[in-house]
Amino acid sequence: MNTSFSKRFVSIFFAVILALSAFISVQAAEASVSKKFGTSYADAPSVPEVTEDNIYLIQKQYLLKLDKNLEETAEPKAELSASAGYGLVSPTFSDGLVFCPLNKGYVDCVDSGTMKKLWSYKDDSSGQSNTKISVSDGKVYASFWYSETDTGAFVCLDEYTGKLIFRIENAGGFYMAGPAFCGDYVIFGSDNGSYEDDAESKIYAADKNTGKISSFVTVKGDVRASVVPDFLGGKFFAVSKAGYLYSFSFSDGKICDLKERKLSGQSTCVPEIIGSYVAVGVKGENINSGKVEIFDEETLNPVKTIDVPGYPQSGFAEILKDDSAISLIFAVNSRLGNLYKIDYSGGEFSDSGLYFSAPENGFTVCPVICDDKGFIYYKNDSEYIYKIKAQPDFSGISKLIKEIFSSVGKILSLFHSLYFL
């Protein structure tokens, strides 16, 4: 065999092995399952609630129980007291119960096994319940919004009976303002009761058992995202529609050490803590532009800004790649309804661009949900819900093949370099 032919053969074989190794080792996200619920935004499904075994969502005036392949289970639909409106938030699963935030001031509780409604609460505000319900120590926390200026309420209910324990009113109500818990206290933001973007609203701290307000601070603009705790760093974080990131400490029932950082635009994105940093999604100058802005957690000094093709309006899902590397997956509220990714490793952030291209386009303010099996879920205005394989599964034979190709690739790489010296 002549030397020229053998070298050419080795080069081709080497290239094929490396390509196969790369193909097996690096897999893009793909839609494992997608299913359409409804025919328009008027009967679109809610954000899904993903548990270990099932998925729960509200469509029209029914709570549906699905398996992990988005197929309805044998249990019947539960008929609810009202619809979930635009389905901006998911129902909440806790202790075998499903709590449903609904229009017209309703919260319904459904037994997840029998799918029978156990109790229903109706608030005097008759507003929309557009905040994901929280459950803590046998109590259910929900909130209501009626309009920019009307009074809404934050309520605490008994988990098993629906009996009202306490109710806190606020001009402008509460909209997607999920609470944080710290000991015997619950901390939550509010709307400002005004059509002015930068009018002052409040972040409250209250006794989670009695509702007695122990402290509050005023901030600029509606707080339309959950307050996020970082107990390791001793801080809490919130954002506002006026375009501010806030941090504060909390001690003995008091909110203290309030800091603010002006963002480049409004934010309703739940802050994400990564190491000693905090990341938030920020609205851009037009419908096809937005940013992820990253700050030092302690000082709120800017660290990095990453441009993305739309407003990351809801929040992030973290996918752990290894002990020191994380991927942030998020949706942007643009016409395409796609998912994007930012990688964090070694204290550095990098833009990895498009993560998943939605086959059916549509705006979305849905948070991205990740389960313990490595799948992520989200929906857009196409009325489709997607289940996506977030990480390749290298168990069993797949793992063996990956290791074989990886080892062969390394050996051939060394041989190739020596052979062509």
Secondary structure as UniProt FT lines:
FT   HELIX           3..25
FT   STRAND          30..36
FT   HELIX           41..43
FT   STRAND          49..50
FT   STRAND          55..59
FT   TURN            60..61
FT   STRAND          62..66
FT   TURN            68..69
FT   STRAND          78..79
FT   TURN            85..86
FT   STRAND          92..94
FT   TURN            95..96
FT   STRAND          97..101
FT   TURN            104..105
FT   STRAND          106..111
FT   TURN            112..114
FT   STRAND          117..122
FT   TURN            124..125
FT   STRAND          134..136
FT   TURN            137..138
FT   STRAND          139..143
FT   STRAND          151..158
FT   TURN            159..161
FT   STRAND          164..171
FT   STRAND          180..182
FT   TURN            183..184
FT   STRAND          185..189
FT   TURN            197..198
FT   STRAND          200..207
FT   TURN            208..210
FT   STRAND          213..220
FT   STRAND          228..230
FT   TURN            231..234
FT   STRAND          235..240
FT   TURN            241..243
FT   STRAND          244..251
FT   TURN            252..253
FT   STRAND          254..262
FT   STRAND          272..274
FT   TURN            275..276
FT   STRAND          277..283
FT   TURN            287..288
FT   STRAND          290..296
FT   TURN            297..299
FT   STRAND          302..308
FT   STRAND          317..320
FT   STRAND          325..331
FT   TURN            335..336
FT   STRAND          339..345
FT   TURN            346..347
FT   STRAND          348..356
FT   STRAND          369..370
FT   TURN            372..373
FT   STRAND          375..379
FT   TURN            381..382
FT   STRAND          384..389
FT   HELIX           396..419
//
